[in-house]
């Protein structure tokens, strides 16, 4: 029988792209494999994945996609979109079981690789005697947090949001309790229970693949490997095989986006790029404050602006109409800054922008895909987290890896124009900004070395392939 590996990502586009990049990487090591990717329906609208899936299917015949059936989701009072995702994937377990049985009629399945939201799937893999691996799509530091969660959980009866203290996770700087991943803040929320159960499940897996590389996070990789995060049991093998990022998809010369043509006209390293991921949204008041800060800074900027959130959703979980910039931004802002700034509606080709010679800084929500894209482009960052584990990532980027400055918000999460102005100026023209820039360029070279022949990530990939053969 032909040999295959099955991947089971969270259906959101960011997680799907990471899984596809993992599939491509596995195929470079074992091109004879067939990769099957199971696609669950999205519990909310985080952007259509159909065009991306069609492109991959047309260009890589070794990758096959399977759409799982829709399931009926029960209502939830949780404010975290992660709760819906966990529930959707749990309810898909029967469909997963059926798909794996169907694939195994034609292929020998060597492994099921799932991301953390799919932790219920490990029981299906175990039942079918298929080695189950996790693909952690964020940093190794956040993996330390999740694996160590049961220990912290048993040490207190309070929610993280009420602790007001620093928490010590192995291998990372002390984390303010309020900066732990957002779904963990309230221990009475269903999302918290899901992540707690996920931690137990991860520890029982055949291994954990991490989208990072050893020299980016050496201290925490050592702590996890030495078993400090799971002190009451064995730690599964970890494989740092990153950085995995999607290649730029800017298109042919005839369809180069306006923002890239505009960047061609700007001086080298002069532009600050502001972009906040597929779900991140700001209020009108916050958008205006950003605009005032950028205008006062005197810097060149490229800024991706989306419509503010509705009252029902604080994230872009429904389809977003095109923003009306004249209504959202201060009167006359676009005219006054037109010689040095460009505001783009809703989307920009982020990888292409970050790799453009004119871009010298990146204001980001700290989503891990965006962080890795900045690292690989050698672009230093200002960290402005919005959701998920991004506040945690900010601590790691600022204090541990030292490739970012923090954007500091008020207690209600609002960032003033003064703070925006201060941070972008500091990033682009200060001694600390230059230090961060040099450190980021060093990490760019380290990333390239990790992926080169004999590099740490290539060796980790080989060890991963060897591990499933021994199961």
N, C-alpha and C positions, 0 to 999 in steps of 0.2 A: 504493500500500500504506500501511496505517497505520504510524505511527512508534512505536518502543518502545525502552526501555532495560532491560537485564537486570542484576540485582543478584545477587551470589553471596556470602552471608555465611558465616562460621563458624556452625555450628548452635547453639552455646550461646545461651541466652536474651538475655544482655546484648548480644552482637554482633548478634543478630537484631533486637532492638528498635532499636538504633542505625541499622541498615540501613533498617528500615521508616520511621523518622523522616526519614532522608535521602530516601526515596521520596516521602514526604509533602511535603517541602520542594521537591523537583524539580517536583512536580505544581502547587505554588503558582505556580511560574515558567512552566511549560508544561503547562497542564491538559489539552491534547489528547493527551499521551503516554499510552501504556500501559506500566506497570511490571511486569516479570516477575521474581519472586524465586525463586531455585532453593534448595531446602532439602535439604542432605545429611543422612543419618542421624547421630545423635549417637554419638560413640565412647564416651561415658560418660554417666551420668545426671546432668545438671546442671539438672534441672527440666523439666517438660513444657512444650513450646512450643505444643501443639495448641490449648488454649483461646485463647491470644493470637492465633494465626494465624486461628482461626475468627472472632474479633471483628473483626480487620482486614478479612478477606474480606467480612464482612457489612456493614461500614460504608463501605468505600472500593472501589467496583467497578472502579476503574482499576488496582488492584493485584491481580495474579494470582500465586498460589503454585504451584510445581511441586515435588513430592517426588521426589528422585533415589533410585534403587534402593539397597538395602543392598549393602555389599561386605564381603568377608571380610578381617579385619585380622590380619596376622601378629603373633606374640608379640613384645614388646619388653622390654628390661631397663632402659630409661630411666626414671628416677624422675619425669620431667616429663610432666604430662598433655598438654602441648603436642605432644609427639612423636606421640602417637596421633592428634591432630587433623590435623597435617601429613600423616601417612600416609593417613588416611581421605580427605582431600581430593585427594591425589595419585592415589589409586586410583579416584577418581570422574571423572578426566579423560575417559575414553571416554563416560561418561554425560553429562557436561557438553557434550561435542562433539555428541552426538546431540540433546540438548535445544535447543542453540542452532540446529542445522540445522532442527529441527522448528519452532521459533518463527519463524525467518527465512522459512519458506514463506508465512507470513501477514503478517509485520511486517518493516519495515525497522529493523534493530537499529543504533542510533546509538552505543551504548557498552556494554561489559561492565565493571561496577564490582565489584571483589572486595576482600575485606579481606586482610591480610597473610598469614594462614594459607593462603590460596587461591593462593599465588604461582605454583604449577604451571599455573594456568588461563590465565596470560598467553600461553603458547605456543599454546593452543587458539584464543584470540582472534586472535592474529597469523595463524594458519593460515587462519582464516575471514575475515580482513581486517576485523575489528571492533576499533575503538580500545579499548585496555584501560587502565582507570584503577584506582588503589588508593584504598580508603577506610580511612584510618588512624583507628581508633576510640579511640586514646589521645591524649596531649598532643603538641604539636609538638616539645617537648623530647625525648621518647622517639623521635620520628622522626629527629631529629638523630643520636641514638645508633645507630639501626639503619642509617641511610644511611652513617654514618662507620665502621661496624664493619669493613669490609674494610681500611681504613687501619690501624686499631688491631691487627687480626689479623696484618697483615704486619710490624708493628713489634715483635712478641714471639712467643716460642714457648710461653709459659706460659698457663695458664688464668687467667681473671680472679680465681677464688677463691684462687689462689696468689700473686697479684701484690703484694697488700698495699700499694697505692699509690693516688694520685689519678689519674684519667684525664680528659683534656681533650677533651670533645666540643664542636664549634663552637656558640657561642651559649648555653651552659648553664654553671652553676657546676662547678668540679672535682668529679667523682663518685668517691667511694671505690670501688675495684674490686669490693669485696664487695657494693656496692649497685647494680651493673648488673643488668638484668633477669635473673631467676632462671635461665631456660633458657640464658643466655649464660655462666654461671659456669664450666662445664666444657667446654672446647673439644673434648673427646673424646666428648661426648654427641651423639646424632643430632639433638637439637633445636638445638644450636649450628650445625651444618652447615646445617640448614634455614633458620635466620635469616640466616646468611651468604649463602646463595643467594638468599634473599628480598631482601636489600639490593641485589644485582646486578640482580635482576628489577625492583625498584621504580625504579631509575635508568633503566631502558629503557621505562618505561610512558609513556602519553600524558599523565599527570598524576596528582597525589596530592591527594585531598580529605582535609582534616583536621577532626576534630570539636573545634575550638577557635576562638578569635577573636583577631584581631590584637593588641588592646590587653592581652590576658591574658598573652601571651608574645611581646612585640615583638622582643626581642633575638634569640631563636632563629629567629623567622620571617625576620628580615633575613639571618641567617647562612645559612639554607637557600636562600633566594631568590638570594643572591649567589654560590651555588655552592661554599661552603666545605665542605659535607659530602660532595660528590662532586668532589674536586679534579682527578681524572684523566679527567673526561668531563662531558658536559652534564647539568644538573639538570633534571628535568621540571618543568613549572609546578606550583605548589602553590596550593590553594584552601582558605582557612580559612573554613568556612561555618557554624561552630557559634555558640553552644552548641546541640546537638541533644539534647533530653531528652524522654522520654515524658511526656505529661500525667498528672496524678494520676488514679488509677482507684479512688477510695475508695468509689464507689457512691452510692446514694440515701440519704436521711436514715434510712430504715428499717433499713438494713444498715450504718450507720457502725460501724467496728471499735471495740472497747472502748478501745483505746489513744487514739483521737481523742477519745472522750467523756471519758476521764481527763485528757487535755491541756486540754480546755475548762475544767477546774476549777483549773488551775495558774496562778500569776502570769505575766505577760508576761516572756519571755526568761529564765525561771528553770530550765528543764529541759535536762539534758545527754542527748543521744540517742546510744546506742551500737548500731551495726549494722555487720556485716562482710561483706556481699555474698553472692552465691549459692553460693560454694564455700568460704568461710572457716569453719574450725572451730577450737575450742580444746580442749585437754586438760582433764580434770576439775580438775587442780591449778591450771591457769591460770584456769578459770572461778571457782574459789574465791578466788583472789588478786584478781581483778577485783571480786568481791563485797565482799571486805574493804576494798579501796580505796574503793569507792563508799560503803560504810557509814561509813567514817571521814571522808570528805569533807564529810558533812552536807548535800550538795547533792541537789536533786531530779533524778531520772533516769528514763529510759525505755530499757530494755535488751532487745534481741532475743537470746535464748539458743537455741542448737541443740545437738544431741547431740555429744559428743566424737568425734574421728575413730577409725575402726577401725585395727587394725594394718596392714591391707592398704592403706589409703588415708589420706593426710593431708588430703585435701580432700573436699568433699561431692560425690563423683562417683558415688555410688549413692544410692538412695532413702533418705531419712532418716525414721525413726519419730519420733513426738512426744516431746520430752524430758520426763523426770521431774524437775521442778525441785527437789523435796525431796531427791533423791539427788545432784543435781549441785552444789547450793549449800550453804554452811555451815548447820549446824543453827540454826533460828530466824531466819535472815536475812530471809526474806520477811515474817515477822511483825513484826520489829523495824523494818523500813523501809517498811511498808505505807502510812504516812501521807505519804511523800514520794517513793516509788519504785514503778515498775510493771515487772515482768519479763514479756515477751511470748514465747510459744513459737514459735520457728522463723521467723516472718515478720511484717513490719509494712509498711503502705503508705508507703514511704520518702518519696516526693515530697510526699505530703499531710502527713506528720509534719514534714519539714523546713520546710514553708511555714506551719506552725502558729505562731501568735503566742507560744505558751508556750515554744517551743524556742529556746535561746540558744547551743547548742554541739553539735558532732557529733564523736564518736570514730569514725573510719572506717578501713577497710583501704586506702584510697587508690585503689580502682578508679576509672577515669576517669569513668564514668557517674555514680558517687556524688559525685565531686568537682564535676562540672558542676551536678548537682542542688543541692549545697550553695551553690555560687557564685550560681546563679539565685535561691536563697532568701535569700541574704545571711547565711548561717550559718557562722561560723568553725569551724575544725577542729582536732582532734588526730589526727595521722597515725600509724596503727599498721599498717604493711604486713604482708601475710601471704604473698603468692605473686606470680607473673608479674613485671610491671615495677613493682610497687608500692613497693619500696624506692627505686627511682629516682625515682618520683613524689614520695615524701616529701622528698627533697632539693630538688626543684623547688618544691614547695609551701611549704617552710619557708624556703629560702634565696633563691629567685629571685622567686616571686610574693608570698611573705610573707603567706599567708592561713591558716597552720597552725602549730601547735606540734608538736614531735616527741615521740612516745612512745618512750623509749629502752629497749631490751631488753639483757639480758645476752648473753654470747657464744653461749650455746645457744638464744637466742631468747626466753627467759622474761622476762616483765615482772612486777616486784614490785608488791605492794599499795601500797607507799610511792610508787612511780612513778605508778601510776594515780591515787592521791589527789592527788599534787602537780600532775599535769598538768591534771586536770579543774578543780581549784581555780584554777590559773593561768589557764586559758582563761576561766573564768566571772568571776573577780574579781582582776585584776591590771592593772598599767599595760601590760604587754606584751599581755595578752589583749585589752584595750580597743583597742590599736593594731591588732591583727590583725582585730578586729571592724570597725573603721572601714575598713580596707583591703578587707575582704570586701564590705562594703556598697557601697564604691566600684566594685568589680568587678561587683557585681550591676547597677549602673546602666550600666556599660560594656557588659555582655552585652546588656542591653535595647537600647542604642543600636546595637550591631553588627547586631542583627536588624531594626531599624527601616528604613523607607524611606530609601535613600541611605546606610545603614550599611555598614560594611566587609564583613560577612558576606553581605549582600544583593548587594553589588557583586561579591563573589567568586563567588557562585552564577551571576550573569549571565555572568561571564567563563568559568566552567566550561561553561555551555550553549553559549556561542559557540565554545569550543574543539572540541567534538565535531562541530559543523557544518563546521569547517574541515578535519577529518581526512579 
